Amino acid sequence: MTRDETDMTSRPSQNGVPAISKVRWSGATSLAVATLALAWFALPASAQVTTRLVTAGGSATTAKVVPGGSTSIDVRVDAPATQTIGASFRLSQTAPGTSGYVSITARSFAGSIYDDAASGTPDGTVLAAGSALLDPDNDDNLGRSTTGLVGAAAGSNLMVVNLGLTAAAATPLGTYTIRPTSGVSFVTDPSFTDYDMSAASFDLVVGQTLAVTKSGTGSGTVLADSGAINCGATCADIYPGSVVNLSAAPVAGQFFAGWSGDCSGVGACQVTVNAARTVNAQFELAPAYSLAVTRTGTGAGTVTGTPAGIACGVTCAVAFPQNAVITLSAVPDPGQTFTGWSGSGCSGTGTCVVTVSGAMTVSAGFARAGQASQVVSVPTLGETALLLLALLLAGVAMRQLAGRRR
């Protein structure tokens, strides 16, 4: 079905309902001509036909390419209660104001409900450089009709045509909105009633690639504050010259060693993606250091640690990642006492909290019950002299008493 090869006389709509007085559909080789004269009529309330421009095989209305890159879109219609006989349309770039960068470089009717290969404008014309350029619209009809203008079955998500779009290598970075050209783009039903296609739109984002790589012996995730980068799974995206902030998060027990490429240091990474950019994030396994517990004194007991590892008794030295925070607790055996901590900044008889920053040793003292309170009194020199004098005098007194008795 074509409209560029068609003589069409349309009257203005009444109450928002389009009306057509004369339509002539012709094939590319003029093998079939149908001319109908229609009186004024109004569309039934149930007759609704809408057009959508979406990514090929999908439903997104946005695609991203680099300058010189291409994407593929489907033109689809939803006509749940209306048969149609064809679509005749052109494409326009409606924003931004500059145009002449995007071209139609491929066209396929595979899967289309409009199956008359003899209708429409030939590919050689449609895809010619001058005709295909959206400046602001292309020059030729991109649609076709059904064979014999027989109504295609009503339905939703019906394929009209697949089109390839290419942004020229010199395309400025930005978002380009593409629509069926207003006033010349219609889907038509068997009564030759036209349904405007121009409300459909598609955004082609032309930008540069920001790629994230990761290195080192560790693991982690890099997240962008906009776009799709969550690396992890998605490590590249296209940005139209915008500023992107990247953040790095190591997995537990490891550390982020820094950025390289288009960022440096270990802080936030901010990149202006006005050219192809690559940023590397380095993650490393955290160094491990030994935390050793010794038990001192005449008593006995156990020392345990949180997180688990130290259980001394049995396990008295464990390697922990740098900056790990370990809490040690001491429990004396029955009949014993815990006398306190020493080493690596620990003291007192409460819990011992150690931040591992290197090889570290903590001592836990235990004593027999009551031993710590036993006191041995040692006399002074003066006290000893007085005692000896008292003993001497006592001896003299005892001899005198014995002399009297004789």
Buried (B, 14 or more C-beta within 10 A) or exposed (E): BBBBBBEBEBEEEEEEEBBBBBBBBBBBEEEBEBEBEBEEBBBEEEBEBBBBBBBBEEEEBBBBBBBEBBBBBBBBBBBEEBBBBBBBBBBBBBBEEEBEBBBBBBBBBEEBBBBBEBBBBBEEBBBBEEBBBBBBBBBBBBBBBBBEBEBBEBBEEBBBBBBBBBBBEEBBBBBBBBBBBBEBBBBBBBBBBBBBBBEBBBBBBBBBBBBBBBEBEBEBBBBBEEBBBBBEEEBBBBBBBBEBEBBBEBEEBBBBBBBBBBBEEEEEBEBBBBEEBBBBBBBBBBEBBEBBBBBEBEBBBBBBBEEEBBBBEEBBBBEBBBEBEBEBBBEBBEEBBBBBBBBBEBEEEEEBEBEBEEEBBBBBBBBBEEEEEEEEEEEEEEEEEEEEEEEEEEEEEEEEEEEEEE
